[in-house]
């Protein structure tokens, strides 16, 4: 089966094509402000390189967040449109889960911190294997020190751009853990995790796909925050 993956939620997004669990093509777009302009063009470019058209794609997967609110909406709307018009199954995956899964060969326990702005991070902690990343704690948006203190005492490897931003805080609170310098690229992992979901019959319809925001957007938060005198 052919799977098409989209990531417009992170700052290292793009489009990827897989045959079953094997990645066969990848285009990165490391300019998040241009996702809406480029994503459809790059989908056509990528599948065209393999002599395919959209109606040859058997399933779709998308990074559902957390991440850029605008980016999440772009990716979900695009994949929903593909899945609905072609009557194909789709899988929405957590960006944190996919990033943890990327390092499955490095350590059994992976903690992820992605920059969430407002002096917060999007955090997730997982037990990873060859086929999945199983949550140890629920994913959350929180101040970095608060999130770090919530983790159990076992050793973790830490990944994600938030890990680098708050490396000194992390080193002070978890001196025995390993901090890896990484970006947020997850497209190959979206393909692999989605394939595992398809094999297990866990795909969704277009209507069932949901965003994984973890918190309200800045605009939404401003509506509910009382004005300061």
C-alpha positions in Angstrom: 0.0 0.0 0.0 1.0 3.6 -0.6 0.9 6.0 2.3 1.1 9.8 2.0 2.2 11.8 5.1 1.9 15.5 5.8 3.5 17.6 8.5 2.7 21.2 8.7 2.5 21.3 12.5 6.2 21.5 13.3 9.0 23.8 12.0 10.6 20.8 10.1 7.6 19.8 8.0 6.8 18.6 4.5 5.4 15.6 2.7 6.5 12.0 2.6 5.6 8.9 0.6 5.9 5.3 1.9 5.3 1.9 0.4 4.0 -0.1 3.3 6.4 0.8 6.2 9.3 1.8 3.9 9.9 5.4 3.2 10.4 6.0 -0.5 10.3 9.8 -1.0 10.5 12.9 1.2 10.4 16.7 0.6 11.2 18.9 3.6 9.8 22.4 4.0 11.7 24.2 6.7 9.8 27.5 6.2 6.6 27.1 8.2 5.1 30.4 6.9 5.1 28.9 3.4 3.3 25.6 4.2 -0.1 26.8 2.9 1.6 27.9 -0.4 3.8 24.9 -1.0 2.2 21.8 0.5 -0.2 20.9 -2.4 2.5 21.7 -5.0 5.0 19.4 -3.2 2.4 16.6 -2.9 2.0 16.7 -6.7 5.8 16.8 -7.2 6.5 13.9 -4.9 3.9 11.5 -6.1 4.6 12.5 -9.7 8.3 11.5 -9.2 7.0 7.9 -8.7 4.5 7.9 -11.5 1.6 8.1 -9.1 -1.5 10.2 -8.8 -3.6 10.8 -5.7 -6.1 8.1 -6.5 -3.2 5.6 -6.2 -2.7 6.5 -2.6 -4.2 3.9 -0.2 -4.1 5.9 3.0 -3.1 9.3 4.5 -1.5 10.4 7.7 -1.0 13.8 9.2 0.8 15.4 12.2 -2.2 16.5 14.3 -0.2 18.6 16.8 0.8 19.9 19.2 2.6 22.6 17.2 1.6 25.6 15.2 -2.1 26.2 15.4 -2.3 27.5 11.8 0.0 24.6 10.6 -2.1 22.0 12.3 -5.3 23.3 10.6 -3.5 23.4 7.2 -2.4 19.8 7.5 -5.7 18.4 8.8 -7.8 20.3 6.2 -5.6 19.0 3.4 -5.6 15.4 4.6 -9.3 15.5 5.3 -10.0 16.8 1.8 -7.9 14.0 0.3 -9.4 11.2 2.4 -13.0 12.4 2.0 -12.8 12.9 -1.8 -11.0 9.6 -2.4 -12.9 7.7 0.3 -9.6 6.6 1.8 -8.7 5.9 5.5 -6.4 8.3 7.4 -4.5 8.5 10.7 -3.9 11.6 12.8 -0.7 11.3 14.9 0.8 13.3 17.8 3.9 15.2 16.8 5.4 14.3 20.3 4.7 10.6 19.8 6.3 10.6 16.4 9.3 12.5 17.6 9.8 10.1 20.5 9.5 7.1 18.1 12.2 8.6 15.9 14.7 7.7 18.7 13.5 4.2 19.4 17.0 2.8 18.6 18.7 5.1 21.0 16.9 4.6 24.3 13.8 2.7 25.6 12.4 5.8 27.4 12.2 9.1 25.4 11.0 12.5 26.8 10.1 15.2 24.3 9.9 18.9 24.8 8.8 21.1 21.9 8.8 24.9 22.2 5.3 26.1 22.9 6.2 29.8 23.4 4.8 31.8 26.4 7.7 30.2 28.3 6.0 26.8 28.0 6.8 23.5 26.3 4.7 20.8 24.8 5.8 17.7 26.7 5.4 14.0 26.3 7.2 10.9 27.8 7.1 7.5 26.2 8.2 3.9 26.3 9.3 3.2 22.7 9.5 -0.1 20.7 9.9 -1.1 17.1 6.2 -0.5 16.5 4.9 2.2 18.8 5.6 4.9 21.4 3.5 4.2 24.5 2.7 7.3 26.7 4.1 7.2 30.3 2.3 10.5 31.1 -0.4 12.4 29.3 0.9 15.0 26.8 0.7 18.5 28.3 1.5 22.1 27.7 3.4 23.4 30.8 6.3 25.5 32.0 9.4 23.4 31.4 10.5 22.9 35.0 7.0 21.9 36.0 6.9 19.3 33.3 10.3 17.9 34.0 9.5 17.4 37.7 6.4 15.3 36.7 8.5 12.5 35.2 9.3 9.4 37.1 12.8 8.8 38.4 14.0 6.4 35.6 16.5 7.7 33.1 15.3 9.2 29.9 16.8 10.5 26.7 15.5 14.0 25.9 14.7 15.3 22.4 13.0 18.2 20.6 13.8 21.9 20.2 12.4 22.7 23.6 14.9 20.4 25.2 17.7 22.5 23.7 16.0 25.8 24.7 15.8 24.7 28.3 18.9 22.6 28.5 20.2 24.3 31.6 17.0 23.7 33.5 16.9 20.1 32.4 20.5 19.5 33.4 19.9 20.9 36.8 16.8 18.8 37.5 17.8 15.6 35.6 21.6 15.6 35.8 21.9 11.9 34.8 19.7 12.0 31.7 21.0 12.4 28.2 20.1 15.5 26.2 20.2 15.1 22.4 20.5 18.0 20.0 17.7 17.4 17.5 15.3 19.1 15.2 11.6 18.3 15.0 11.6 16.2 11.8 9.1 13.4 12.0 7.9 12.6 8.5 9.5 9.1 8.3 8.1 8.3 11.7 4.6 9.4 10.7 4.7 6.9 7.8 5.9 4.0 10.0 3.5 4.7 12.9 0.6 5.2 10.4 1.4 1.9 8.7 1.2 0.1 12.1 -2.2 1.7 12.7 -3.5 0.6 9.3 -2.3 -3.0 9.8 -4.1 -3.1 13.2 -7.3 -1.6 11.7 -7.0 1.6 13.7 -7.3 4.1 10.8 -10.1 6.8 10.8 -12.4 8.3 8.3 -11.9 12.0 7.3 -14.7 13.1 9.6 -13.0 11.4 12.6 -9.7 13.2 12.4 -9.1 15.5 15.3 -6.4 18.1 16.1 -4.2 17.6 19.1 -3.7 21.3 20.2 -3.1 20.6 24.0 -4.0 24.3 24.8 -6.0 27.2 23.5 -4.4 29.4 20.8 -3.1 32.9 21.7 -6.2 34.5 20.1 -8.5 32.1 22.0 -6.7 32.6 25.3 -6.9 36.4 24.9 -10.7 36.1 24.7 -10.9 34.5 28.2 -8.0 36.3 30.0 -9.4 39.3 32.0 -7.8 42.6 31.0 -5.1 43.8 33.4 -5.4 47.2 35.0 
